[in-house]
Amino acid sequence: MMKKAMASDFDNTLYFMFLDEPYRKGDREAIRAFQQAGGLFGVSTGRSLRGVRQAAREDVRFDFYILATGALVLDGNLQVLMKKTVSRDCVEEIYDRYGRRADTVIQANDTVYTLTPPKFPGQTRIMSFADLAGSDIYGISFYAGSDEAAQSIARDIQQEYGTTLTAYANTSVVDVVGSDCSKGTGLAAVKEKLAIHTMGAIGDSYNDTPMLKAADISFTFSYAPEPVQQAAGHIVSSVREALSYL
């Protein structure tokens, strides 16, 4: 049987953290049915492994993880399929230049670090970048203030540091990871390593565009920005509806 898989963005695609019921009606049931029929369902996110697992708990079982905007890819048993790290000096330079604000986090190891008091569960405070010595650092993310500011800063970082870093606007947040690293490269790694025949992807923001373009079949929502809608093959109302195409 030819293997099928779906990679789903997490926040505001599958999981809505500020709602009383964080999942759309029927999504979890559709995921379980897809998996029971032999399909693989995974997450593709800017979050860390700990961030995903603390939010999702036992609600969804993931068959693979594309984390830190493609910098770390794991199978369902948490074995590394691909990873790309960035230097501590490079991340500190981005922090000093753009991210010296309260809402900045560093993705490293299996968690999220912050230099200010943590705002969310799963964040670990460090006093300086020296505390990350010897760590696998996957990237840095910070709040830009608006969608437009995030796009502008991402373009600036791309122009200035494009040989070593890649920057993405994720609504009003800027995600910075290693060069040639994206949800699209993470998707390609999953497809190759897990021998997927038909690879689907669904997401709602600019940083999802590379995986929507890399997928065999792709989905987004009517509320997604126009460039994201243009990158997707189908406009749907839920993960459940997207899975029905596979």
N, C-alpha and C positions, 0 to 999 in steps of 0.2 A: 504494500500500500504506500502511495506517495505521501510523504509527511508534510503536514501543514502547520503553520505557526502564526501567532499574532503577537506583535510587540505593541504594548500600550503605554503611552505617556501616563504618568501617575496623577499629578495634581491638576484638577480642573478638566480631566478627561475621564479617569476612572474614579478618582477619590476627590471629594470636595470637603476639605478639612474644616471649613467654617459653618457647615450645615449640620443640623441635628442628626440627619441621616446622611452620612458621607458618600453613600453609593446610590446610583440611579436604580430605580426599581427594575429588577430582572437581570441586571448586569452580572451579579455573582452566580446566579443560577445558570445563565447562558455560558459563562466561563467554565463552570463545572461540567456542563453537558458537552461542551467542545472538547474538554480534556478527556472525558470518558469515552468520546468517540475517536480518540487517538491524536487529537490536536495538542500542540504545545502553546501555552499562554505565558508570556513574560512581560516584565515591566521595563520601560525605557525612560529614564528620569535623570534629573540633575541631582537628586538626593543620593545620600550614602546608603549602604546596605542597612545600617542600623536605623536610619530615618524611615526607610520603606517598611522594615519589619515592625517597628514600633507603631506605625500608623495602621498598617494592614492587619497586624496581629495574625489570627487564624482565619480571617475572613476570606482571603484569597490565597491559593497555593500557586506560587510562581515556578515555572519550569526553567526560566533563565532570567538573569538580571543584567540590564545595560545601565550602569550607574555612572554618576558624575559626568553626565553628558557624553557618554561613550568612552571615558578614560579607563573604566574597569568593567569587564564583562565576565560574568560567572554563569555556570550552569546551575541546575536546580539543587545540586549537592554542594554548591558554593566552591566548586573547583574553578580556577582561573582559566578562562578561554582566551583572554587578551587583556593587557593593561598597558597604560602609557602614563608615566609620571612626569612631573615638572620639578625643577630645582627649587629649593627653599629660597634662594636669593631672588629668583625670578618672581615668585609669588609675593615675596616681601616688597619688591619694587612696585608691583601692581597695587599692592595695598597702600604703600606710601603715596603713590601718584593719584589713585582713583578711589580707593576703598576705605580711606581712613574715616570711617563713620560707624555708627552703632550697629547697623545691620549688615555686617560683613562676616562671612563664614569661610573656613578653609576645609576642603575635603581631603582627608588623609586617613590612611589605614582603612578601618571600616566605620568611621564615624565623622562627625562634624565638629570642628573646633572654632572657638570665637575668642577674641581678645577682650571682650566686654562681658558683663554678666549674661549668662544664657537666657534667651527668651522662650525657648521651646524645649520640651523633653528630648533627651538624646544628645544635646549639645554639651561639649566639654570646654571649659575655659582654660586658656593658656595665658601666661604672663608675657611671653614674647615668642618670636619665631624660633628662638633657640630651643624652645621646648619641643619642637618638631624634628630635631636632629635625628637622623636615622629612620625617619618615617617615609612611607610611600605617600607622596603628595600628589593628588590627582587634579586639584584646581582650586580656584577661589571664586566666590560669588558675592555680589553686593547689590544693595538696593540703589537704584539710580534716581528715583523720584517720580518718574513717569515712563510710559512706553517710548515716547519720543527721545527722552534723554538716554534711555538704555540703548536704543538703536544707534544714537550718535556716539556714545562712549564705546560701544562694541566696534563700530567702524574705525574709531581712532586707535583703539588697541590693535586691531587687525593691521592697520597701516604701519604702526610703529613697531609691533612685535611679531608680525606675521610669520617670520621664519622659525620662531620657537613656540608661539602661542596661537590659539584660536579663541575668538570671543564671540559669544552669542547673546542676543537680546532674548530674554525669556519673560515676556510681558515687561514689567518695570524693573526686572532684575537683570544684571549682566553676569553670565557664566563664563569663566575663563579656564580653558584646559590646554593641553599640549597641542602642538601644531598637527594639522591633518587628523584631528580627533573630533568626532561628532557622533550623534546618535545614528547617523548613516553608516559610519565605519563599524560601530558596535553591532548594528543590524547585519552587516555583511559577515562579521565574525561568527555570529550565531548561525546564520544560514550555512556557512561553510562547515563549522565545527560540529554542528548537530545534524548535518545532512538534510536540510529542509528543502523541499521541492517548491512549495508555494509559501512565500513570506508576506504576511500582511503587517500593516502598521497604522496606528491611529494616534493623533495628537492635535493640540489646539494652538500652539504658539510657534514663534519664529524658530526656536531651537529644534523644533520637530521637523522642519522642512527637509533637512538632509535625509532623514530616515523615510519620510514620505516619498521622496524621489528615488530612494534606493529600494523600496519595497516592490514586490510584484503586484500588489494591490493595496491601495492606500485610502485613508479616510480622515475626514475632519468634520467640523461642525459649522453651522451657519454663523455662530458668534466668533469664529476664528478670524484673525486679520486676513484681508484679501489675498496677500501673497501666499499665505498658508493654504487658503482655499484653492488657489491656482495650482499649488504643488500636489494636491490630493486628487485622486481619481473619483472619489465619491463624497458627497455631503450626507452625513447621517445624524441621527438624534441621540445615539447612545452606543456604547461598546457592544451591547446586545445586538443592535441592528447591524453593526459592522461584522460581527461574527457570523451572521446569517449569510453573508456573501461567500464565506469560506466553507 
